[in-house]
């Protein structure tokens, strides 16, 4: 087999080879691939695993927790997502949003009415910079917009500051950005 272990995010383009199946291992869960393009978001600290299928076919095998050979399986159709809730074991299917293609193919992350705390997680994963909220006021502020994965983090933080509606200051210390509202 062609096995990879993933912790994080990746976009795969896999050539079909019936003699050598391609398997993405996600801790106790796995994805079997049959020649396709897809992405996976599987961070160990997150409560979900997400698979987005562009073309081809994938099968997600979800461990029942009783052993390494006991799985329930779900097959995903092109242009659809499958999200596993790791705490409940439930699988939810949905259509891939248009913003998916901009992110993986153009390096643009689009967000619509997304909380700053959720954006902070994405910023950390893309830029390697942890955002620390020193109070709750700004943390729950929602934003709509787009940023590029090659944007300057300082310029981007200034844009968030100007668009926040709630004034805040930020300062950088190594790979951390501290945000505090101005009262």
Beta strands, then each sheet from edge to edge (+ up, - down):
strand 1: 2-5
strand 2: 8-14
strand 3: 22-26
strand 4: 29-33
strand 5: 36-42
strand 6: 48-55
strand 7: 58-63
strand 8: 71-76
strand 9: 80-85
strand 10: 91-95
strand 11: 108-115
strand 12: 130-133
strand 13: 142-148
strand 14: 168-173
strand 15: 176-181
sheet 1: 1+ 3+ 4- 7+ 8-
sheet 2: 2+ 5- 6+ 9- 10+
sheet 3: 11+ 13-
sheet 4: 12+ 15+ 14-
end
